[in-house]
Amino acid sequence: MNNKDNSFNNEQVSEEEKSQDMQLNQNTTNQETNEENLKKRITELEEVLEKSKKIERDTILRAQAEVENIKRRTEQYIEKAHKFALEKFLSELLPIIDNLERAIESINNNDEKSKTTEGLNLTLKTFLDIISKFGIKSISEENIPFNPEIHQAISMIESSKHKPGNVLNIMQKGYILNNRLLRPAIVTVSK
């Protein structure tokens, strides 16, 4: 072969090598780009995973808190149900107490103290002791400031002996069951 052919062959080989080098460079660049894209994608997915974990943790905590709230409200409801289960029954008994008190007062006004009076007094005392065991307290104090939450005024009377707005007389006792008003006391109030 002559020099010219040799030179042509060398040029051809050189061009092939350049083409291969370029292709290798391009493949390397593509591979680096693919790796960078994969790294970005992995980073994005890790961030999404962390956010999902936080949301799930938050959701679980909220659900647990809600369960605890429901449990607490249910316990309070049950406690109130136990405390006030007798409310209606005891409200029905209050007129009996009123009648016993009136009977005793009527007998005391006649100055005829007898065994009947003693019996009525003992019956009333026993009855009041029993209902006090269930958390009932009477509202029967006089000469205290009028409280609209536990008193019901039926009249106002001028009185120089009492401060204005004080309870003068209890017409009918009121009752409280475990700090809940069963019946207000019916009172007269000073002007």
C-alpha positions in Angstrom: 0.0 0.0 0.0 1.1 3.3 -0.6 1.3 6.3 1.6 -1.8 7.8 0.3 -3.8 4.7 1.1 -2.2 4.5 4.5 -3.0 8.1 5.2 -6.6 7.5 4.1 -6.8 4.5 6.4 -5.4 6.4 9.2 -7.8 9.2 8.7 -10.6 6.7 8.5 -9.5 5.0 11.7 -9.0 8.4 13.3 -12.5 9.5 12.4 -13.9 6.2 13.7 -12.1 6.7 17.0 -13.4 10.3 17.2 -16.9 9.0 16.6 -16.5 6.4 19.2 -15.0 8.9 21.6 -17.9 11.2 21.0 -20.3 8.4 21.5 -18.6 7.4 24.7 -18.6 11.0 25.9 -22.3 11.3 25.0 -23.0 7.9 26.8 -21.1 9.1 29.8 -22.9 12.4 29.9 -26.3 10.6 29.4 -25.4 8.2 32.2 -24.3 11.1 34.5 -27.5 12.9 33.7 -29.6 9.8 34.4 -27.7 9.3 37.7 -28.4 12.9 38.7 -32.1 12.6 37.7 -32.3 9.4 39.8 -30.6 11.1 42.8 -33.1 14.0 42.5 -36.0 11.6 42.2 -34.8 9.6 45.2 -34.4 12.8 47.2 -38.0 13.9 46.2 -39.4 10.5 47.2 -37.6 10.6 50.5 -39.1 14.0 51.2 -42.6 12.7 50.3 -42.0 9.7 52.5 -41.0 12.0 55.5 -44.1 14.2 54.9 -46.3 11.1 54.8 -44.8 9.8 58.0 -45.4 13.2 59.7 -49.0 13.2 58.5 -49.6 9.7 59.6 -48.0 10.3 63.0 -50.2 13.5 63.4 -53.3 11.5 62.4 -52.6 8.8 64.9 -52.0 11.3 67.7 -55.3 13.1 66.8 -57.2 9.8 66.7 -55.8 8.8 70.1 -56.7 12.2 71.6 -60.2 11.9 70.2 -60.6 8.4 71.8 -59.3 9.8 75.1 -61.8 12.7 74.9 -64.7 10.3 74.1 -63.7 8.1 77.0 -63.5 11.1 79.4 -66.9 12.5 78.2 -68.5 9.0 78.6 -67.1 8.7 82.1 -68.5 12.1 83.0 -71.8 11.2 81.5 -72.0 8.0 83.5 -70.9 9.8 86.7 -73.7 12.3 86.2 -76.2 9.6 85.4 -75.3 7.9 88.7 -75.4 11.1 90.7 -78.7 12.3 89.3 -80.5 9.0 88.6 -82.8 9.6 91.7 -83.5 13.2 90.8 -87.1 12.7 89.6 -87.9 10.2 92.3 -86.6 12.6 95.0 -88.5 15.5 93.5 -91.7 13.6 93.9 -90.8 13.0 97.6 -90.4 16.7 98.4 -94.2 17.4 98.8 -94.3 14.6 101.5 -91.6 16.5 103.5 -93.5 19.7 103.0 -96.7 18.1 104.3 -95.0 16.6 107.3 -93.5 20.0 108.2 -96.9 21.7 107.9 -98.5 19.0 110.1 -95.9 19.5 112.8 -96.2 23.3 112.6 -100.0 23.0 112.8 -99.9 20.8 115.9 -97.2 23.1 117.5 -99.5 26.1 116.9 -102.3 24.4 118.8 -100.1 23.9 121.9 -101.2 20.3 122.0 -97.9 18.5 122.1 -98.5 14.8 122.1 -97.1 11.5 121.0 -98.4 12.3 117.5 -96.2 15.4 117.3 -93.2 13.3 118.5 -94.0 10.6 116.0 -94.3 13.1 113.2 -91.0 14.8 114.2 -89.2 11.5 114.3 -90.7 10.5 110.9 -89.6 13.8 109.4 -86.1 13.6 110.9 -85.6 10.0 109.7 -86.9 11.0 106.2 -84.5 14.0 106.0 -81.6 11.9 107.3 -82.3 9.3 104.5 -82.5 11.8 101.7 -79.4 13.6 103.0 -77.5 10.3 102.5 -78.3 10.6 98.8 -76.8 14.1 98.5 -79.9 16.3 99.1 -79.5 19.5 101.1 -82.3 21.9 102.0 -82.3 25.6 101.3 -83.9 27.1 104.4 -81.6 29.9 105.7 -83.2 33.2 106.4 -81.7 36.7 106.7 -79.1 35.9 103.9 -78.8 37.8 100.6 -81.3 36.8 98.0 -79.8 34.5 95.4 -81.9 34.0 92.2 -80.1 30.8 91.5 -81.6 29.1 94.6 -84.5 31.4 95.7 -87.8 32.3 94.1 -89.2 35.5 95.5 -93.0 35.8 95.7 -93.1 39.2 97.4 -91.1 42.1 98.7 -91.8 43.5 102.2 -90.5 46.7 103.8 -88.3 45.9 106.8 -86.2 48.2 108.9 -84.6 45.2 110.7 -83.1 43.6 107.6 -80.9 44.8 104.8 -82.5 45.4 101.4 -82.4 42.3 99.3 -82.2 39.8 102.2 -84.5 36.8 102.6 -87.0 37.5 105.3 -89.1 34.4 105.4 -89.0 30.9 103.8 -92.5 30.0 102.5 -91.3 26.7 101.1 -87.9 25.1 101.5 -85.8 24.5 98.4 -83.6 21.5 97.8 -80.3 20.8 96.1 -79.1 17.4 94.8 -75.4 17.1 94.5 -75.0 20.8 93.8 -77.9 20.8 91.3 -81.1 22.7 92.1 -84.1 20.4 92.5 -86.5 23.1 93.6 -85.9 26.7 94.5 -86.8 28.0 98.0 -89.9 30.2 97.8 -89.2 33.3 99.9 -90.2 36.8 100.8 -87.5 39.5 100.3 -86.9 42.8 102.1 -87.0 46.1 100.2 
